[in-house]
Structure formats: C-alpha cells, structure tokens
Amino acid sequence: MASSSHFLCSHASYNHKPHFNSFTNATLPQFSSFKPHGSSAFPKKIQSSRIKATASDSTTGRKQLEVVYDLENKLNKLADEVDREAGISRLTLFSPCKINVFLRITGKRADGFHDLASLFHVISLGDKIKFSLSPSKSMDRLSTNVPGVPLDERNLIIKALNLFRKKTGIDNHFWIHLDKKVPTGAGLGGGSSNAATALWAANQFSGCVASEKDLQEWSGEIGSDIPFFFSHGAAYCTGRGEVVKDISPPVPLDLPMVLIKPQEACPTGEVYKRLRVDQTSQIDPLVLLEKISKGGISQDVCVNDLEPPAFEVVPSLKRLKQRIAAAGRGQYDAVFMSGSGSTIVGVGSPDPPQFVYDDEEYKNVFLSEAKFITRAAGQWYSEPFSTDDESISFEKRVE
C-alpha cells in the first residue's frame, strides 16, 4: 500500500471497480459465493451485461414487446452507491523529506521571521505513516518506532489533525503509527512532511471535503515548510517558505545523492539567532534558479546562507563538509548543507567518501542515498524503492 499512488477525491487508490464483460449465455452472477473485501463488493466477471426478452404474435410473427435489462449499468450504479457509503478505515502513506538545493536569506521581517528564497525539492528518503480511524471522538493516538519523538500535541502530525478538524468541523480521530526513517534536527523537513501527509490522509478519510489548495493554505498556520509538500515536488519558495511556486523539475530525477548527518542536531531557532543578514550572499536567487534550470547542479549554485551560523552552532559540521568536498573531488557535483542543518548533501553519487567508514569520529553518522522525486496531480507521493536497508548508521555497514 505504501508504494501505491493515492488520489485526491477518488476511490481509485483503494477501490477497484470491475469491468463487466459481455456474455452469450446470459449466466447470472452467483453473489452468494463472493466474499466482499473493501468496497465495491461485486464479482470480477459476468458473462453477460444485457438481458433482452421479446414477445411476438404467433399468428402474424410481428414483434409486440421488447424488454432490455441492462445488467452492467444496474450493477455499476449499485457499485457507485456502495463506494460512496463505504469510505476507508485504514491508509498507509509515504512521507518523503526534502532538500534545499539553494537557500538564500533575503531579509529580516517585522514579525521576527526571515524572508527566504529557496529551491525546495522532495527526495526519496521518507517515513511511512499508518492511519486508522479511531472509535474515539476525543483524542488521537500516536505511536512510533524511535525514541525521543513527542507523541502528544507537540507533534506536527497531531497539530495537523487538530487543524483539519478545526477547519472542516469533521470530528474524525485516528490511531497513527509513524515508521520514522528521516532523522530529526537534520534540515530535511521530516516533521513538516509528516504534517502535510496527515492533512492529506484526514482529507481522504473525510471524503475529500477540502481541495489541495485549501490544505496548502491551512498548513502554513502550523509550519513554514509544510505548504511546500503540497507542491508537485519541486518549488521555488519565498516569504517564510510558505509562498510556494510550483516549477518543473530543474534537475534529472535520476540524479543520485548521498545524505550524511552527524549525531549533532542543529536547532533551527539557534541557527537563525546567529544569522547576520548583512553577511549573507548577495546573489539573486532567481539567477541561481535560472543557472540550475539551464546548467544543472554545480558547487557555485548550491548557496546556503544558513551554513555559517550552523557551523557556529555545530563547529564539527564545517569540517565534515570540507572533508566530503575534498575527498569527493570529481565524485560530487556539489556538496552543501540542507536547510538549517545538520545534513550535508553530496549530489552526483550515492556513495559516501571512504573516510566516513574509516574514522572513529564518524562511526555514528546517519547515511542514506536518495534521488529527486515528484508526484502527479491529485496523487500523494509514492515510495520509489524500499529504503529499509539504505538508511543505516556507520556501525551497521562496517563488519
């Protein structure tokens, strides 16, 4: 289920309506032998879709009456009624993270936030989230596979579900299990993606009462990066990050990369506290976007104005980036930090440099290969390949 596509306002993701073939012997379906599973509980094959009866005058041979019973139309209408009533009770969705190919900070705002201009892109590393309708009308229940993740209203998943109920008045509550693979404090937007995925799921359970645009606009109330995930996977983001302009993928989707994150996290608030806007890059972000669209990713276009303050917060992070760049000459098209850190991205190869394996200092780093991904209109993101064995720590990879 996790690798399948999930359609907005469509039953195609979890219901499959049978195609009724015509038949010659007018054999009727044996409903008593069919065991329903999900909605549209009808047989896969019927030997005929139309039954025609005629009555004639035996003396003249003239046709007096013709009755046509359209079985296909009747059953499809009944299937539609079942689909509308059945809804869904469980849903598993892929919740991918993102990287910032470039991140410019363009000014300080009156509200205390910073204006940014960034190329965001979804990548193939992600979590899986299982949602089940809860009989409770008062609370959600969240569990996860990793320690340290808040399970109460501090978690963006719970915030997103509360937001959806507030906006729609629909009082569905859920049991949620978060199978987490994206590290926290990594600058990869894992929590923001979880929130966007929860909004999408809640909308599916409610019969899609909200549009994608609604979900995107609402999500900005609980996090600046969340609206991005309602793009199609590549977007030029401005404002606090909540102003999202969809763009065509500016880089090949099969371009490999490696993610290397040390144990130390970079608290976003602390990074921004140390940011000095007058010392940031002065290059026009639209120039960066144009260069990437025309020439692809290179070191000179992967500007991140949050690197200097992040390197102050975690001094070892600067050295890690420098060592990756030096060791990977010719191996990577660019080496840069994503978001506010602490993940260093090497684009152009899925393999980390050898020193990551050899040095005791890096024995507990998080490693994962990844690629760029997008989603089709009206569908949620699909997991392109299994990451079960690809997001692993140093000690698990070295005998």
N, C-alpha and C positions, 0 to 999 in steps of 0.2 A: 504493500500500500504506500509505503513512504516514497517509493521511486516513481509512483504514478503521478499523472498530472491532475490537478484539482481545479475545476472550472467554477467561475463565479456564476451564480444563479442558474445552475444547470445540474441535472441529475446524472450527467454523463460520467462523472467521476466515481459514482458508487452504485448506479443502477444501469442495467443493460437491457434495453427493450428488445425482445426477439423480433426477427423479421419473419413474417408469415409467408411461407411459400404456397403457391397454388397446388391443388391436388386433383386427381382424376377420379378417385373412388369415393369421395365425399365421406371419408372417415372422420368422425368427430374426436376431439381430444379427450384423453382419459384424465380428467382433473384429479380423480381420487388417488392416482399413483404419483402425482407430482408433489414434491416436498419443497415448500417455499424456503427461500434463503434471501433475506433482504426484501426489497420491494419488487414490484412487477412480477408477481409470482405466477407466471404463465409458462406453458410448455415451449420448448425451443422450436419445435417443428409441428406444423399441422399440414396434413396432406392436401387440404383444400381451403380456400378462403371465401368462396362464394357457393351458396346452395340455391339452385334455381328449380322451382316447381311450376308446371304448366298444366292447365286443364283444357280439354278440347271437346267439341261437339262430335260425338261418334258418328253421327249421320252425315254431317257436312264436312268433317275434318277441319273445320275452321277453329282457330285458337280463340278461346274465350277469356282466359285469365292467365297471367304470368306473375309469379311472386319471386323476387330475388332477395335472398337473405345474405347480406354482406358480412360474413363472419370476421374477416380481417378488420374491418372498420369498427365493428362492435367490440372486439377484444382489445384493440388499440385504445379505444375510448375508455374502456374499463381499466386498462393498464395505467392510463394517464391519471385516472381518479385515485388508484392505489398509490402511485408515485407522490401525488400531492399530499396524501394523508400520511404516508409512511415516514417521511423525513429521514434523518440519520441519528444514530445514537453514539457512534464512535467515529473518530477520524484521526489519522496519523499524518503529520505534515513534516516536511523538511524545512529547517530554519537556517538558511545559509548566512554566513557573515560577509563582510565587505573589506576592501582596502581602499585607501585614498591614494590614487596614482600621483596626484599632487594636492597640496593643501596650503593655500595662501590665506593669511590673516590680514584683512584689509582695513581694520579699524576697531576702535572700542565704542560700544553703544551706550546710550544713556541708561539703559536698563541693566547695565553691568555685564551683559554678554558681549561677545566679539562678533563682528561681521567676518564671514569667511567666504572663500570661493574655492571650490574643490571638485575634482573629478572623482566621483564615487563609482565603484564597480563591485558587483556581487561576485563572490568566488565560490568554489565548490566545497570548501570546508564548511560544515554546518552541524547543527544539533538535530535531533528528532524529537518531536513533541506529540504525545498521545493524549487526545481529548476524549472524555466520555461524559455524557450527560449525567448529572448527579440528581438523585431524588430530592436533595436538599434545596430549599428555596431561600436559604440564608447565608450559605458560605461555599467557597471553592476549596478544594483540597489539592495541594501541590506536593509532589514528591520528585526527587532527583537522584541521580547515581553518583553525585560528587558531594563532598562535604563543603561547608562554607557558603553555600548558596542560600540566601534568605528564602523562606517558604511562605512568608506572610505578605502583607500589603506593601512591603518594601520591594518586592519582586515586580519587575515590569510586566510580567505575564498577568499577575493579579490586578495590577493597575489598569492594564488594557481591558480586562474583562469587566472591571468596575466601570470604566469609561464607556464601554459598549452598552452596558445596562442603563447607564445614565442618559446616553444619547438616544436610545431606542425605546426605553421602557420595557424591554423584553427581559424577563426575570429568570433566564436560564442560568444555572450554576453547573460547575464542572469538576470532575476529577481529572487532574492533569499529571502526566509523568514526563519530566524533562530528561532526556538522554543526552547529556552535555558532552560535547567534544571540543567546542570553541573555548579557549581559556579566557578567564576574566582578567580585567586590567590589561588588555592586550592591544587596544586601539583597533579592534576588528568589528566592533558593533554587535557583538553576540547578544547582549541583553536587548538592544533595540530591535534586532531581528526577531527575537522571541516575542516581543510585544506586538510587532506587526503580524506575525504568524498567528498569535492569539486573537487579534482582531479579525483576521480573515476567517479563522475557524468559527468564532462566535457568530459571524455573519452567515456562514454556511448552515450552522445549526438552526438559525432563525429564519431560514428560507430566503436569505439574501435581501433583507429589507433595506440595506444601505448599498450605495454604489462604491466603487473603488475610490472615487474622488472624495466621497464622504469619509471613508476610513482614513485616507491620507490626511485630510484636513484635521480630523479629530485627533489623530495620533500626535500631532505637533504639540498638543497640550500636555503630554506627559514625557516627551523627549525629543530633542532636536534632530537626532539621526533617524528616528522611526519613519517619518514620511518617505525617506529615500527608498525603503524597501517596497513601497507601492509603485515605484517606477518599474520599468521592464528589465532593470538590472544594470544599466549604465545611465548616469545622470550627471549634469552639471548643477551643483548645489550652491546656493548663496544664502544670504541672511544668516541666521544661526545654524543653517544647514537644512532648515525646513522648507525653503523655497527650492523646489525640485523641477528641473527641466530635463525631461527625457531626451536622450540622444541615441543615435545609432551606435552600436559598439565601435569605439575608435581603434580597437586593437583586436588581433585574431583571438578567437575564443579558445583555440588550442595552444595558446602561448603558455608554457609551463612556468611555475614559480615555486619557490620554497619559502616557508614561513619559519622563522627562528625566534622563539620568545624565551628569554631567561626567566628564572623564577620570580625575580623582582617585577612588581607591577608599577605602572605609572598612574597615580591618582590624577584624573583629569583636572580636578579643581586646583591641585598643587601646580600642575604644569602651566595652567593659564595664569596663576598668580605670579609666576616667574617670567611670563612673556613680556617682552618690551617691544611694543608695536613699532617704535621708531627704528628698531634694529632688524626688522623683518626684510625679506626680499622685496624688491621694488618691481619685479617683472609683472607685466599684465597677465592675469590668469587666463584671459581669452587668447592671448598669444601662446601660452602653454597648451591650451586645448587644441588650437589650430596646428601646432607643431606635432602633437601626438596623433591627431587625425591624419596628417599628411605623411609623417615620417616614423610613426610608432614610438615605442618607449625607448628612451635613452637617459643616461645619467643626468644630463643638463635640464631635462624637463620634469624630473621627479623631485620637485621642490616641496619641502615640508617646513613651514615656519615654526612648527612646534618642536622640531628636533633640538634646537639649542636649549630651551627651558627643560625639556625632558631629559637631556643629557646632564643638566644640573641636578635634577631630582634623582636620577639613577646614573651616576658617573660611568659605571661599567658598560652602559649601553652604547656610549660613543665609541669606546674601544671595540666593542663587538661589531658595530657597523664598519669601522675602519678595517678590522681584520677580515671580515667577509669580503669587502670590496677588494682588498689587496690579494687575498688568496684566490678570489674568483675572477681574476682578470681574464677576459675572453670567455668566461663561463656565463656571466650575468650581463644582461643589457643595462641593468640599473640595480642599485642597492639603496634602499631607503626605509625610513620608519613609517608605519601606517598610523594615521590618526594621532592621538596623543601618546602612543606607545603602550606597551614596550615591545611590540613585534617588529622585527626587521625583516623586510621582504627582499628576496633576490629574484628578479624576473629574468627569465631566459633559460633556466634549468631547474629541474625538480630536486636536484641533489645539493645537500649542504656541503661546505668545504670540509676537508679532512680534519682540520684542527678541532672541529666541533666533536669529533669522535675521540681524538687523541688527548685533549687537555682535560684534566680533572676539573678545572673551573667550569666546564660546560656540561658536566655529567647529568645535570637535571634539566637541561633546556627542553622546551617543547618544540618538536619538529613536525612539520606536515608539508606535503606537496599539495598543490592546488592549481586550478585553472579558472579562467573567467567563465561565468555562466550568465544567462539571461532567462527570462520567462516570456511565454507567449501571452497575448492579450486575453484576459479572462481566466487565466490559469495561475496557480501558485507555482513556486519553484519546485523543480524535481531534482532529486539527488542523481548526479550523472554517473557516479560509481560508488562502490562501497568504500567508506573511509575507516572501516573498523580497524584495519591494520596499518593505517597510514599516519594517524595522529598519535605518535608514540614518543616516549621520552628516550633520552640517550641510553640509559642503562638497559632498556628493553631491546635496543638494537645492536648492542655490542655483546658478544659472547665473553 
